[in-house]
Amino acid sequence: MIEKLITLENSIRLNVRYSTDSYKPVILFLHFSGGTLNMWDGVLPLFSKSYRTVTPDLRGHGKSDKPETGYHIEDMANDVYLMLLALKIDVCHVVGSSMGAEVGLCLAASHPDKVASLICEGALYNEFGQFGLFYGSEEEIEQEKSKLRTQILERKLPKAHSREAYMNQEKVAFVQQGVWNEHVVTFLESTMLESEDGTITSHYQNFVRSEYIQNYWDIAFESYYARIQCPILFLPSEEEWNNEKIRHSLRAFSSLVSKFEIKLIPGSIHAYVWMHQPKEAGETAKAFIDHANNESE
């Protein structure tokens, strides 16, 4: 495996880890908001024998560049497209988690020739509107957005005086959710950023998070699904599947796609399933990709 910063045609540098087996089909793994390429560490061994894997840190994350602006999913999808060009990858299967699913969806809609299949563990519903979690008048939606903006501004970055203290601080939430394991440890180690004063904080800076989230509010995923040509596997978490609003949007989105499957992994937690249940999630993804790959041959 090689890991290095690749300078794209738009001058953004993406940190990318990839294998070099050029004769194998390619799978592109895209992490969730606030994630890094290390979230896939428990999953990748399941694919190494049959596939070439590519895992970037998306812009604003991990070791990649963090420009002041440019955090719409279309900006990030364009980065990924330019990365594929730089790596001379003609076509790939895409596995996306949460924000990564949104970016993968955008990539598949904009460059259908580049995506052979798409796994969406995310992009299952909009934030607002007919297919959103919040449905109301324009005035009610603006009031809700105002409340959410206040919450965004109140976010405090974690701050610790040592790497060990940072780990202990961040560990609490994962333990409470029952997802603490060696894969989460590796992931959390990759999220540390040393500040100028020597303290340890998160790589996921507030200006990145704020712009991404506020762009997300206005996205209508149905406009992307309507342009999809490849087969899709939807992977809702158990909590998402039990939400009638999300099932409603998922039915609507899937009706726009010519070929799709929906799989539920028992006990799955949104975004964290790839670290919490890497074997179950990885095998589910691999079975779908194997089938899609065989059909395309």
C-alpha positions as semicolon CSV with decimal commas, in nm:
position;residue;x (nm);y (nm);z (nm)
1;M;0,000;0,000;0,000
2;I;0,114;0,351;-0,081
3;E;0,003;0,660;0,111
4;K;0,093;1,004;-0,020
5;L;-0,032;1,355;-0,093
6;I;-0,148;1,390;-0,452
7;T;-0,170;1,740;-0,599
8;L;-0,481;1,762;-0,816
9;E;-0,535;1,977;-1,125
10;N;-0,729;2,224;-0,907
11;S;-0,420;2,256;-0,677
12;I;-0,591;2,076;-0,385
13;R;-0,369;1,814;-0,223
14;L;-0,549;1,495;-0,120
15;N;-0,390;1,238;0,107
16;V;-0,457;0,899;-0,051
17;R;-0,377;0,542;0,045
18;Y;-0,398;0,295;-0,241
19;S;-0,279;-0,043;-0,362
20;T;-0,100;-0,075;-0,694
21;D;-0,242;-0,396;-0,842
22;S;-0,337;-0,231;-1,170
23;Y;-0,487;-0,549;-1,314
24;K;-0,756;-0,571;-1,043
25;P;-1,094;-0,395;-1,036
26;V;-1,084;-0,079;-0,824
27;I;-1,294;0,003;-0,518
28;L;-1,300;0,361;-0,391
29;F;-1,388;0,404;-0,021
30;L;-1,517;0,746;0,092
31;H;-1,534;0,828;0,463
32;F;-1,800;1,007;0,667
33;S;-1,802;1,372;0,778
34;G;-1,526;1,415;1,034
35;G;-1,374;1,082;0,931
36;T;-1,041;0,983;0,781
37;L;-0,925;0,706;0,552
38;N;-0,834;0,503;0,862
39;M;-1,201;0,427;0,932
40;W;-1,173;0,156;0,664
41;D;-0,879;-0,030;0,821
42;G;-1,093;-0,316;0,952
43;V;-1,272;-0,359;0,618
44;L;-0,993;-0,343;0,360
45;P;-0,839;-0,687;0,430
46;L;-1,162;-0,847;0,302
47;F;-1,101;-0,688;-0,040
48;S;-0,723;-0,704;-0,079
49;K;-0,712;-1,041;-0,260
50;S;-0,954;-0,955;-0,540
51;Y;-0,956;-0,577;-0,565
52;R;-0,736;-0,270;-0,581
53;T;-0,846;-0,030;-0,305
54;V;-0,826;0,349;-0,294
55;T;-0,902;0,543;0,027
56;P;-0,860;0,922;0,032
57;D;-0,892;1,177;0,309
58;L;-1,149;1,411;0,155
59;R;-1,072;1,784;0,150
60;G;-1,090;1,936;0,498
61;H;-1,014;1,600;0,659
62;G;-0,718;1,403;0,783
63;K;-0,391;1,494;0,613
64;S;-0,555;1,653;0,308
65;D;-0,567;2,026;0,239
66;K;-0,819;2,233;0,433
67;P;-0,902;2,535;0,216
68;E;-1,114;2,815;0,359
69;T;-1,411;2,727;0,135
70;G;-1,532;2,458;-0,104
71;Y;-1,721;2,208;0,112
72;H;-2,022;2,133;-0,103
73;I;-2,042;1,764;-0,199
74;E;-1,991;1,871;-0,561
75;D;-1,655;2,028;-0,469
76;M;-1,547;1,708;-0,298
77;A;-1,679;1,489;-0,580
78;N;-1,476;1,694;-0,827
79;D;-1,167;1,638;-0,612
80;V;-1,231;1,264;-0,623
81;Y;-1,280;1,273;-1,000
82;L;-0,949;1,456;-1,043
83;M;-0,785;1,206;-0,808
84;L;-0,907;0,917;-1,026
85;L;-0,759;1,092;-1,330
86;A;-0,428;1,140;-1,149
87;L;-0,418;0,771;-1,056
88;K;-0,519;0,674;-1,413
89;I;-0,827;0,488;-1,291
90;D;-1,086;0,455;-1,566
91;V;-1,370;0,305;-1,362
92;C;-1,431;0,202;-1,001
93;H;-1,686;0,070;-0,757
94;V;-1,766;0,322;-0,482
95;V;-1,839;0,256;-0,114
96;G;-1,953;0,568;0,070
97;S;-2,031;0,624;0,437
98;S;-2,261;0,916;0,527
99;M;-2,096;1,222;0,368
100;G;-1,887;0,982;0,162
101;A;-2,208;0,832;0,021
102;E;-2,322;1,182;-0,075
103;V;-1,992;1,251;-0,249
104;G;-2,003;0,910;-0,421
105;L;-2,360;0,976;-0,535
106;C;-2,256;1,311;-0,680
107;L;-1,958;1,151;-0,855
108;A;-2,177;0,878;-1,007
109;A;-2,434;1,133;-1,124
110;S;-2,175;1,367;-1,276
111;H;-1,941;1,103;-1,421
112;P;-2,146;0,787;-1,482
113;D;-1,868;0,636;-1,692
114;K;-1,641;0,636;-1,386
115;V;-1,867;0,444;-1,144
116;A;-1,949;0,075;-1,196
117;S;-2,155;0,040;-0,878
118;L;-2,235;0,249;-0,572
119;I;-2,291;0,158;-0,208
120;C;-2,477;0,427;-0,015
121;E;-2,448;0,399;0,362
122;G;-2,586;0,750;0,365
123;A;-2,762;0,993;0,124
124;L;-3,087;0,819;0,220
125;Y;-3,286;1,134;0,294
126;N;-3,272;1,513;0,267
127;E;-3,259;1,740;0,568
128;F;-3,564;1,946;0,469
129;G;-3,864;1,922;0,240
130;Q;-4,079;1,643;0,102
131;F;-3,806;1,382;0,141
132;G;-3,648;1,532;0,452
133;L;-3,656;1,482;0,824
134;F;-3,813;1,828;0,865
135;Y;-4,113;1,917;0,650
136;G;-4,280;2,255;0,688
137;S;-4,342;2,595;0,537
138;E;-4,053;2,808;0,410
139;E;-4,080;3,019;0,725
140;E;-4,071;2,712;0,952
141;I;-3,772;2,574;0,764
142;E;-3,582;2,901;0,800
143;Q;-3,660;2,907;1,173
144;E;-3,528;2,552;1,206
145;K;-3,213;2,640;1,011
146;S;-3,157;2,938;1,243
147;K;-3,169;2,707;1,546
148;L;-2,927;2,466;1,383
149;R;-2,685;2,747;1,292
150;T;-2,673;2,845;1,657
151;Q;-2,587;2,487;1,751
152;I;-2,310;2,479;1,489
153;L;-2,156;2,798;1,629
154;E;-2,165;2,652;1,981
155;R;-1,951;2,352;1,887
156;K;-1,626;2,341;2,082
157;L;-1,328;2,163;1,936
158;P;-1,177;1,902;2,167
159;K;-0,859;2,019;2,336
160;A;-0,613;1,808;2,532
161;H;-0,258;1,849;2,661
162;S;-0,142;1,510;2,534
163;R;-0,236;1,243;2,280
164;E;-0,328;1,009;2,565
165;A;-0,559;1,270;2,717
166;Y;-0,722;1,328;2,378
167;M;-0,788;0,955;2,338
168;N;-0,938;0,926;2,685
169;Q;-1,157;1,229;2,619
170;E;-1,287;1,104;2,281
171;K;-1,322;0,745;2,399
172;V;-1,620;0,825;2,623
173;A;-1,875;0,875;2,344
174;F;-1,770;0,559;2,162
175;V;-1,791;0,350;2,478
176;Q;-2,139;0,488;2,548
177;Q;-2,252;0,377;2,203
178;G;-2,095;0,033;2,250
179;V;-1,859;0,065;1,953
180;W;-1,519;0,080;2,123
181;N;-1,265;-0,157;1,965
182;E;-0,919;-0,163;1,804
183;H;-1,050;-0,017;1,479
184;V;-1,192;0,286;1,659
185;V;-0,861;0,332;1,841
186;T;-0,672;0,342;1,510
187;F;-0,929;0,581;1,368
188;L;-0,913;0,820;1,664
189;E;-0,534;0,828;1,646
190;S;-0,569;0,953;1,288
191;T;-0,799;1,239;1,389
192;M;-0,546;1,415;1,614
193;L;-0,410;1,753;1,510
194;E;-0,138;1,936;1,703
195;S;-0,219;2,305;1,750
196;E;0,036;2,585;1,742
197;D;0,035;2,596;2,123
198;G;0,121;2,225;2,141
199;T;-0,223;2,105;2,251
200;I;-0,402;1,824;2,068
201;T;-0,730;1,890;1,892
202;S;-0,940;1,742;1,609
203;H;-0,849;1,757;1,242
204;Y;-1,216;1,840;1,168
205;Q;-1,212;2,216;1,202
206;N;-1,528;2,416;1,270
207;F;-1,515;2,617;0,946
208;V;-1,508;2,292;0,745
209;R;-1,793;2,136;0,937
210;S;-2,006;2,451;0,929
211;E;-1,986;2,504;0,552
212;Y;-2,043;2,136;0,475
213;I;-2,352;2,113;0,698
214;Q;-2,511;2,435;0,575
215;N;-2,460;2,326;0,213
216;Y;-2,609;1,988;0,299
217;W;-2,935;2,148;0,416
218;D;-3,017;2,263;0,062
219;I;-2,929;1,943;-0,121
220;A;-3,207;1,745;-0,290
221;F;-3,066;1,397;-0,337
222;E;-3,345;1,300;-0,575
223;S;-3,188;1,526;-0,839
224;Y;-2,872;1,313;-0,822
225;Y;-3,044;0,974;-0,810
226;A;-3,239;1,065;-1,124
227;R;-2,905;1,068;-1,314
228;I;-2,764;0,742;-1,180
229;Q;-2,689;0,465;-1,429
230;C;-2,507;0,210;-1,211
231;P;-2,659;-0,040;-0,962
232;I;-2,689;0,085;-0,604
233;L;-2,685;-0,089;-0,268
234;F;-2,858;0,110;0,005
235;L;-2,732;0,033;0,356
236;P;-2,957;0,202;0,613
237;S;-2,865;0,163;0,978
238;E;-3,110;-0,011;1,207
239;E;-3,223;0,322;1,351
240;E;-3,271;0,471;1,005
241;W;-3,470;0,171;0,887
242;N;-3,704;0,208;1,183
243;N;-3,775;0,573;1,092
244;E;-4,083;0,600;0,867
245;K;-3,972;0,936;0,723
246;I;-3,643;0,783;0,611
247;R;-3,813;0,475;0,467
248;H;-4,042;0,712;0,274
249;S;-3,749;0,900;0,121
250;L;-3,562;0,577;0,053
251;R;-3,860;0,439;-0,138
252;A;-3,874;0,759;-0,342
253;F;-3,499;0,765;-0,415
254;S;-3,481;0,397;-0,505
255;S;-3,771;0,437;-0,749
256;L;-3,548;0,667;-0,954
257;V;-3,279;0,400;-0,995
258;S;-3,307;0,119;-1,249
259;K;-3,123;-0,137;-1,037
260;F;-3,090;-0,138;-0,659
261;E;-3,084;-0,347;-0,343
262;I;-3,154;-0,257;0,018
263;K;-2,976;-0,448;0,294
264;L;-3,008;-0,410;0,669
265;I;-2,721;-0,521;0,894
266;P;-2,871;-0,606;1,236
267;G;-2,738;-0,380;1,509
268;S;-2,576;-0,143;1,261
269;I;-2,501;0,217;1,363
270;H;-2,488;0,491;1,102
271;A;-2,131;0,565;0,985
272;Y;-1,971;0,361;1,264
273;V;-2,085;0,025;1,121
274;W;-1,762;-0,005;0,921
275;M;-1,557;0,004;1,243
276;H;-1,808;-0,159;1,477
277;Q;-1,905;-0,446;1,243
278;P;-1,630;-0,454;0,979
279;K;-1,679;-0,821;0,891
280;E;-2,057;-0,798;0,846
281;A;-2,045;-0,463;0,662
282;G;-1,746;-0,562;0,452
283;E;-1,892;-0,896;0,346
284;T;-2,223;-0,732;0,257
285;A;-2,043;-0,475;0,044
286;K;-1,817;-0,734;-0,119
287;A;-2,105;-0,962;-0,217
288;F;-2,277;-0,673;-0,392
289;I;-1,960;-0,557;-0,568
290;D;-1,866;-0,912;-0,670
291;H;-2,206;-0,951;-0,836
292;A;-2,186;-0,610;-1,005
293;N;-1,834;-0,681;-1,123
294;N;-1,927;-1,022;-1,268
295;E;-2,222;-0,874;-1,452
296;S;-2,007;-0,605;-1,611
297;E;-1,751;-0,853;-1,746
